Amino acid sequence: MPESTAPADLPALRLKRNEDRRLQAGHLWVFSNEVDIVQTPLVKFGAGDLARVVAHNDKALGLAYVNPQSLICARLLQTWQLPTASWFAARLRLALGLRERLYAAPHYRWVYGESDGLPGLVIDRFGDTCVVQIATAGMQRLQSEILQAIDQVVKPRSVLLKNDGSLRAMEGLPVEVQWVRGALTGPAAVIEEGMKFEVSLAEGQKTGWFFDQAANRRLLMRYIRKGARVLDVFSYAGAWGVRAAASGAAQVMCVDSSAPALQAAQRNAELNGVKLELRAGDAFDVLETLAKEGARFDVIVVDPPAFAKRKKDIPTALGAYKRINQLAMRLLSGEGILVTCSCSYHISADEFQTAIAKAARAAGKTLQILEQGGQAADHPVHPAIAETRYLKAFYCRVIDALV
């Protein structure tokens, strides 16, 4: 915690003329090229230092933490209070109120960074276990206060620091995964719509579970007919596939390159009394092989990791989205359903739709987009921060090209 006793004691970070307009509209990020480095040199700040952000005309904009090493050199906290454990606890209770309204069981994303007024912080809740991800130097400096606040609000039995996100390297932070309380010796339970799953938190992807897709998995159920053949591509721990099987699908195949992920999918199938067929390998290669085998499916879910993590990845990513969806469409039966997703923020919904349309033409198919889904409500969108909206899911009807 900083030694300053009042926000007024903190150094100022002054912006150039007219560079405050985006912040006045509610955005929370300050980019390094927006700072008046003549009056307030960034080099005078240490990574994670707190500062008062002020416009060129001395108008105070808010309290922020600074990282001169990052392109996003400051992130506003939407407060003039110093971020003590009590301050964090108040923010956590506010975030908790939304999730408790939405979910019957405590399994959800409890804190979603900027959208909950806590930039650089993610907390996922698995019953009495919390997984904390800190992505920025500012939040890293406040880690002790964050952990104290979590304990004040929900008193979890176990807490895992899963600080292994790619953003940490950009912030000059090391990768660290450690249990700070009550280390689990086995997988954690996840309750979703009354179904039980298990997942490894320390070794699993991201925080261990993709809560953001929960609403889209619920929407999938309306397209699963009794006896359907379903293919779950990039299946991870089988969340889509197991739910499809539990909804009446007669055949469900899960495809993933990770053996541990497929083992988790098999365990989750057993927990819910359903069966899966597992296929290990690169998704592109497996879909090619399935086509050669003459396999056909009534519903295919394609839920890949982000193909575009940076703007410069966009052309390659669009090509990958076109190719994987083209391969999937070739495997669909006469009037099959394709659920295809992108979690790449840098790919817009329009660009993703265009890639899907190109895939349909290349596959000799006619495409109808039935509906579109996004991230679940525990990942709320900040209206002034487009970056908080990233997940896209298209539900499509794929039929042979009309003649």
WOWO-V56763 format. One line per field, one symbol per residue. ss: DSSP state (H for helix, E for strand, - for the rest). phi: phi as a letter, one per 40 degrees, with the letter a starting at -180 (. if undefined). A space follows every 50 residues. Layout:
BEGIN
ss = ???
phi = ???
END
This chain:
BEGIN
ss = ------HHH--EEEE-----HHHH----EEEHHHE------HHH----EE EEEE-----EEEEEEE-----EEEEE--------HHHHHHHHHHHHHHHH HH----EEEEEEHHHH----EEEEEE--EEEEEE--HHHHH-HHHHHHHH HHH----EEEEEE---HHHH-----EEEEEE------EEEEE--EEEEE- ----------HHHHHHHHHHHHH-----EEEEE-----HHHHHHHH---- EEEEEE--HHHHHHHHHHHHH-----EEEE--HHHHHHHHHHH---EEEE EEE-------HHHHHHHHHHHHHHHHHHHH-EEEEEEEEEEE------HH HHHHHHHHHHHHH-EEEEEEEEE------------HHH---EEEEEEEEE ---
phi = .ccdcadcccccbcccdgccccccchcbbbcccccccccbdccccccgcc accbcccgccbicabbaccbdccabcbfabccccccccccccccccdccc ccbcbcbaccbbfdcbgbdgbbbbbbgcbbbbbbbbcccccbdccccccd cccbfccbbbcbcbcccccccgbccabacbafdccacccbbbfgcbbbac ccbccfchabcccdcccccddcbccdgcbbbbcgcfcgdcccccccchcc bbbbbacccdcccccccccccbgbbbbbbcicdccccccccccgcbbcbb bbbccccbcbdccddccccccccccccccccccdbcbbbbbbbcdccccc cccccccccccccgbbbbccabbbccccbccccbbdccbbcbbbbbcbbc dcb
END
